[in-house]
Structure formats: structure tokens, C-alpha cells
Amino acid sequence: MASGMAAGGRSQRGTDEVRAPRALVAAAALVALAGLVLSPGDGRAAIKPHPLFSDHAVLQQGVPAPVWGTTDAAGPVIVSFAGQQVSAEPKDGQWRVELAPLANNAKPAEMTIRQADETLSIKDILVGEIWICGGQSNMEYTVANADGGPEAIAASSNDQIRLMTIPHGGAPRPESDVKARWQRAEPDVVRYFSAVGYFFGRKLQRDRLTPVGLISSNVGGSPIERWIPRAAIDADPELKALEAGDLYNHMIAPLAPGAIRGFLWYQGEANRTRPKQYGKLLPALIHGWREAFAAPEAAFLIVQIPPFLKIVTEPQESKLAELREAQLRVSQSTPHCALVVTTDVGDPNDVHPRQKIPVAERLEVAARAVAYGETIEYSGPIYERLAWSGSQAIVSFTHVGDGLLTKGDALVGFTIAGEDRKFYNAKARIEGATVVVWSEEVPKPVAVRYGWADCPVVNLWNKQDLPASPFRTDDFPLPGP
């Protein structure tokens, strides 16, 4: 399972102390009287800003932007940035101020944080768009391992993209600090970063002409419940027994309530044996994260898990298909969400497909529509309704875009069933904005499915080059949890 490299760093101080000459002591006193300027990592500083506010940071534009940290001194903390000056009195060693909405700024700027005679200077700050990249190993999967990775790494130096990787770890209660730092996009940093996250940010920066900050917070093999705030789990009696929240406490909670634009979520394989439960867990996660960041309308973009395991040619039940359905339904029922379909980029022999660029670029298209309000088609065809014409099923879709198309000689991946609920492989053809489905084995059909398999072989797209999501028209009871 691919793993990312932590980007955290710690400043260290020597433990040996020496007596300074009198002249140096006197000079130091004069400097202190003039106002001491320190970097945020300087061990002498009483004021300590959160790592989100460090050299090379990106601040979110267009919304109120909290800035916070700690201090072991008394007196107001004053933050100055982009023509604003705001202050707050510390309480129990914690301080927090809020900047009014900031304008996009691609030129490096400086923030100062002052308390009494101490002043910190944070340099090379941009103002643009911040996205959190969460999930398990397919989000953690690095640029170095992805298709197109070597070429991307070689060309990755870009001052307008900043990256932060959150070190792995769990905690029993929400934490407030994290050992991470911002870094400029350059080859030695990008190679270890989330491939989906980086490729998403690269395209967003080009298309929106804005600085982009990406925070990679993900753990291979992690089930979704570990990323959900404990309070959100406890709100549902059916979920309370789950061991939950430890990754949220250590890897998400410390970032809140930082100003962000949205979340990318690529996870589900670790919950594939519990698809029904996933349909409740994913909304709990979305609500919990939005609440933590005080961002009820933050975009939440879901990657539907790709095909893997053995290709089976005959219709059968599938836990993976059920989980994809849960992801689809959550995306449809939750405001400011979108689903990215990956039926064409899976690998039956590997749960970690190497094709991350198509996934990332579909996420970016969805972000432009959902988060930025661009009038573009951002989804492949989504099942809408079913009608009948004799022995033929007429399937209608939303997100048809400029029209439906088949990639290949014939449309494949559809199955059809009669009242006995036994599914057969079906023939299908596109008619306008619909698909007609039939089988000689089923003279009186009642249900249609598409891509209902662990590793579906399917080829329905729209002309915006986006694949259709797997679906079923029935509500037949499904086995298992």
C-alpha cells in the first residue's frame, strides 16, 4: 500500500548554555527594546502561531479567515496582514483573531504577529484556494507512483502551489496542534505528495489562475469511521458501537476552524463489507467536517471507488456495487456535493490503480461547478427514471450533457430482470437522451442494473467525456450489512 512522506518539521534548540560576553548582552538588550523580530519556528518566541500560518502558507480568499495560536505571555496579540490589523486577548494560553475576507493575491506577502515587545514575521504568504485531501490509500498514493508521475515531478516547480502533508497518527480526543508545515511545489516535495491532490491542484491553479494550497491528510487502509468526530457517531444509536474518531482527532481537528474552500474524499475500500452502514457514515463525516470548519456550504467531492477484484461475466450481487451506490446516493442527497466516477480507471489486479490524473481532473471539473459556480457539465450520466415499452426498458438520465455516447462497438454493462428477480445480461442501445435495454430471456422485465459488479465492464459516457455511474432501478433486498 502506497504511503506518503510526512512533511512535518521541528525546530530544535541546543541544550548547552554558555555565558555571553557583556557586550553581546548589552546589544541584545538594545534589540529587545527596539522590538524583537523572530521567525515562527524560533524557540525563543512566546507567541506560536498554528502551523497553518507559517512561511509559504496559502490563506483562503473570499471568506473570514481565522488566525490562531498559543502564547505563554500576557497582553493582546496583534495580527497584521494585507492592510488589516486585528487583535485578541489570550485566554488560557490560546489566542485567535479573524481577518475580514481577503482578496486573491498571487504575490508573496508578509504577516506580522505582535505581543508586547515580541514580533513574529511570517513570509511568502499567498491568498487563494485551500482544499483538504482526505481518505485512505488511493488518496495517499503518491505522485511518484502514478502514471505520468515522473514527467509531472520534473515539471512541478510552481510558486503558486503550496503543499502540506499531515503526519499519520491517532488520538483519543481532538488535538489542537499538528507537526506539519507548508512547502512550495517543487520536485522533492511533489514526488511524495498525494497524486490525486497534486494533479487536482495543478489543474485548478491553471484554470482558475489562483494560488492553490493543498493539505494531504489520509491513511492507507483506514475505515471511514476513524475520520468522523465522535459526537457525530454518537448521534446515531446504530453507529455508537464503532471505534471511531481517532484519525479525525489527530489529523483533521487540529486544522479546524481554518478557512478552506472544500474537501476531496477518496475512501471506501476499507468499508466494502458494510455498504449499508457506509450510507450513514459518509453523511456523518460530511456534516462533522463542515461543522468543525464552520463551513456548512464547503464543497465535498466524492471519488466513487474504482473497479477491482476479478471480472465476472455473469450477473451477481456485489458489495462493491452497493458501496458505489451508497456514495452516489449521498452525493445526490447532500447539498454542495458531487461524485466522480472511476469505472474506466480501475485495475482488477490492484486496489491501487495508477491512473490518478483522470480522477483528479474530474474532481477539478466538479470543483469548478460546485465550489465556483461555473456553468459546465461536471458529471457523467446519472440514472433518473425508468419507463417500459413492451419488453423493453427505457432508461432516462440526468447529466446527459451534449448527449450520450458508447465507447466501443456496442453498449455493454446492462442487466435486466423479471418478476423472479433473476438478472440476465442485456442488450442496449442509445436513443437520444435515453438507453433502451432488453433481453430475449426476460419478456416481462421489472428492473435494470448497470455496472453492478465488483469490477464492472461498462462503456456509457456523455460527450463531455465523463463516464456514467453504475446504478440499479430496483429496491430488491440485498444480502449482508
N, C-alpha and C positions, 0 to 999 in steps of 0.2 A: 504494500500500500504506500503510495507516494506520500512524502511528508515535506512540509515547508520548513525553511530555516528561520528561526526566531531572529527578529531584528532588534531585540531589546539591547540596551547597553547601560552600564553603570559607571558613573564617575567614582574614582577612588582617591582617597587621601592617604598620605603616608602616616604611619603610626608613630614615627620618631619625631620628637620635637627638639629644636635647637634654639639656643638663646640668640636673638637677633642683636646686631650691633645697635648702639644708641641712635646713630644717625638714621638707620633704617626705620627704627621705631618712630622717631620723630617725623620722618617722611610719611610713614603710614598714617600717622595721626592727622597730618595735613590733608591727605587724600580722603580720609573719612569725613573730615569737616567739610570738604568740597562736595561730598556725595559720592558714595562708592558705587561703581558700575560693575556688575557681575553677570556672568552667564548663568542660565537657569540650572546648569549642572554643577556649578561651583559649590563645593562643600561648605563654604563659609556662609552661604545665603540663609537667612532666616525665612525668607519667602521662598516657597517652592510651588511653581505652577504645575498643574496637571500635565503629563506628557503630551496631551493633545495640543498644548500651547508651548511648542519648542521650535528651535530653528528648523526651517524648511517646511513649516506647517502650511496646511490649507485651512482657511476658515470658510464656512458655508455662507454664501451670499443670499440676500433677499429675505432673511428671517432674523428675529432676535438671536444673538449669539452669546450664550453664557461663556464666561471665562472664570475658572476657579482653581483653587489650590489650597495649600496649607501654609501656616506660619507659626513660629514659636515666639513671636513678638507681639506687643500690643500696639494699638493705633490703627487708623484706617489704611486700607490697601487701595492704591490708586492705579488704575489701568488706563493707559493712553494708546490709542490706535486710530489711524485713518481720520484724524481730526476730532475724535471723540475722547472725552476724559470722564471716567466713571469710577466710583469708589464704593467701598463697603467696609463695615466694621467686622473684624473676625469674631467668630463665635466658636468656642471650644477648639481653637486652633485651625478652624476652617474659614475660608473666605470665598465669596462668589460675587461677581458683578455680571451685568448683562449689557452688551453692546447693542445699540439700535441696528436694524438691518443694514448690512454692508453691501456696497456696490461691487460688481465684478472687477477684479484687479489682477492683471497678469504680470505686473511689475513688482519685484520684491519690495516689501515694506517692513518696517520695524515696529515692534510693540515694546513699550516700557511698562514695568510694574514696579511701583514705588511704595515703600513703607518707611516712614521716618527718614533716616539718612541712608537707607539702602535702596538701590535701584537696580533692577534686572533689565537686561536688554535681550529681546528675542528677535532674531534677524531672519531675513529671507522668507517672509510670510506672503502667501498669495491668497486671494479671495476667489472662490469658485464653487465647485460642486463636490460634496463628500458622499461616498457610498460605502456601506459596510457589506463585506462579502462573507456570508456565513454558510455553515453546513458541515459536511463530512468530506471524505477523501477526494471526491470529484471536484470539490471547490478548493481543497488544499493542493491538489495536483499542480505541480509547478510548470512554469513556462519552459524550463529546460527539458522536461519530459514530453511536452506536447508536440503534435505535428506543427511544423513551422516555427518551433521554438528557437533553434539556433539562429535562424535569419532574424527573428524578432529581437533576440538578445543583442545581436550585433548592431542593430539599428535603434536601440532602445534609449539612448541618451536624450532626455527631453526634460527641460527645466520646468515645463508646465504640468508634469505628472509627478505626484508625490505619493509615497507608499509607506504603510505602517503594517507590520505583522505582529499580532498579539501572541506571546508565548503560550504554549499549552499549559493547562492546569485547571484544577477544580477547587472549589471552596464550599464549606458548609453554609456560609452566609454571604450576602452580597459584599463585595470589596469596593474600595474607592480609588485604588491606585493600580497601575499596571507598568511593568518593566518593558516599555517599548518606546520607539522614537520614530519621527518622520525621517524619510530619506528621499533624495531626488531619484528619479528613474534613471538608472544607468546600468550597464551590463551586469556588474557584480551584485546588484540588488535585484534586478528584474528576474534573473535566472532562477532565483529561489522563491519568487512570489507566485501567488495563485494565478494560474494561466487564464481561467475564466475571468477573474477580476482584472488582470492586467489588460487582456485583449478588449474587454468591455471599456475600460477607462481610456485606452488608446483611441478607440473609435469615437467615444463620446467627446474627448478633447478635440479631435479633428472636426467633428460635425457641429459641435456647439461653440467652438472657438472660446473655450473657457478653461482655466486651470481645473484639474481634477485631483482629488485626494481619495485614495482607496485604502480601506482598513480591512486586512485579511484576518478573520477570526473564525477558525474552523479546526476540526479534529477528525481525522480519519476513523471510521468505524463507529462514530458516535450516534446513538439514537436521539430522536428529536426531543424527548422529554428532558434530557440533560441540559438543553438550551432554553428551557422555559422557566420563568420565575416561579418559585414555589407557590406564591399566592395564587397565580393563575391556575396551577394544577389543583390546589386545594379547593378552588371554587367549583370543581366538578366532582361529585362523590364517586363517580366511576373511575376517576383518574388518580384519586388521592393515594392509592397504594403504590404508585410508581415512585421509584427512586429518581428524583428529578432535581434540576436546577443547579448542579454543581458547576457545570461549564458556563452557564449564564452568570453565576456569581463571580467567577474569576475572569471571564473573557468578554462579557458584554456589559454587565452592570458598571464596571469602572469607567466605561466610555460615556455613560449617561450622566447628565442630560445634554451631551454635546449636540450642537446644531448639525443636522445632516439632511440630505435630500431623500435617501431611501436605502433599501436593503435588497441584496441579491441573495437568494436562498437556493442551494443545490444540495439536497439531502433527501433521504427516504429509503435507501437500500437497507440500512440497519433496522428499519421498521417494517420490512416487507412481509413478515409473517403476521402483522397486526394491522392490516389496511383499514379496517373499520374504525379502530381506535385512532389511527392517524388522521382520519377525517375530523376528529375532535381536537387532537393535539395541535395540528397546524393552525387553526384559528386562535387557539390559546396562545401560541407563540407570537403570532402577528399582533394580537391585542397587547400582550405583555411587553413586547419590544416597543411598540408605538407609545404605550403609556409611559415606559421608562424614559423615553427620549422626548416626552411631551410633544409628540408629533403625530396626532391622530390621523393625518392625511398623508403621512410619509408613504411613498411608493414601495410596494412589496412585490418583487418579481420572482416567480417560482419557476425553477427548472424541473420539468417533468422527467422522472428518471428514465434513462435510455434503455433500449433493449439489451438484455444479456441472458445467459444460460442457453440451453440447447434450442435450436429451431425445431418446432414441431409442426408438421404439415396439416394434421387433423385438428378440428376444434376441440378445445378443452378449457377447463377453468384455470385461472391464473391469479395468484396473489399479487404478482407484479402489475397485472392489468387492473386489479382492484385498487392498488395504491395509486396508479396513474389517474384512475377515475376520481379518487379522493382529492388528489391535487387539482384536477380540473374543476371539481365542484366548489372547492374552497376559493379558487380564483374567480369563479363566477358569482359567488355569494358575498364576497368581501370587497368593499369599495377600495379603489386605488390599487388594485392587484392586476397582474397579468400572468399568463402561463406561457412558457417557452417549450415547444415540443421538440423532441430529440429522436424521433423514430428512425431517422436516417443516419445517425452518427453513433449508434451503439456497436457493440462487439460481442458476439455470442461466446467468445472465449475469454473475455476480460471484463470485469465490472468497472474498469477504469479505461474507457475509450480515449484514444489520443486526440481525437478531433474536438478541440476546445474552441477554436476560432468561430465556427458556425454558431455554437451555443452562445458565446459572448456577444457576437454581433446581433443575434436575435434579441438578446437581453437589451442591447443598446437601442434597438428599434422600439422595443416595448417601453423603455425608459423615455424616449423622446415623445411617445404618445401619452403615457400615463402620468409621468412626472412633469413634463414640459409642455404638454398641450398641443403638440404638433398634430396636424390633421393628416395622418398617414395610417396605412393599414399595418398593424403590428402583430397580427395573429394569423395562423393558418386556419383553415375551415374548422368550425366548431358545430357539432350536431345541434340542431334546433328543434325539428319536429319530424313526424313520420305520417305518411298517408299511404293508402292502398289503392291499387288498380288491379282488380282480379288477383292473380297470383304474384303480382309484382309489388315491391315496396318502393315508395318514392320518398327519399331522404332529403330534407332541406337543411341548409347550413347558414349560420352567420359567418362573418369574416370571409366572405367569398372574394372580396377584393375586386380585381378586374376580371375574375372568372376562375372556374375550376379547371384543373388540367391533370392528366395522367403522366407520370414519368415512367415510360415503358410502353410496350405494345398493348397491354390490356390492364384494366384496373383490377388490383388484387387486394386481399386482406379482409374482404367482407364474408360474413357467415350469416345464415338465416335459419330460423326455427319455426315450427308449427306449434300447435297446442300441446304436443308431447314434450316441448321444451328441449328437443334434441337439435343441436345445431349442425348444419352442413355447410361446407364451402360453397360459396355462391358466385354467380356471375354478376358483373356490374358494369354500367356504362354511365357516362356523364350526359345529362340532358339539361342544357342551360345552366342554371344555378342549383340543380339537384343531381342526385345519383339514383339511378334505377337499379334495384337489386332483386335477383330471383334465382331459383334453383328448381330443376325438374323433380328433385326429391321432396319438395315442400309445396304442394299445391295450395295449401291454405296457411300462409305464413302469419305469424303474430309478432315476431321480433327480429331485429337485425343487430349485429355487432360488427365492429371494425377494429382491427388491430388488437383483438382480445387474446393476448398471448404473452408469455414471458419475453420472447424475442420475436415480435411481430414483423412480418414481411409485408410492407404496405407501400403505396405509391400515389396517394391522393394529395394534391397540393393546390394552392391558389397561384395566380400568375404573378404575385409578389414574391414567389419563391419561398413560401412558408408552408410546411407540412401540416396536414390535418391531424388533430388529436384523436387517439383511439377513443371509442365510446361504445355504449350499449343503449338500446332503446327500451329494454325490458327492466323490470324490477324483480326478477326472479330471486328467491333466496339464494345466497351464496354461502358456501361452506366456510367454517372456521371463524376466528375472531376478527 
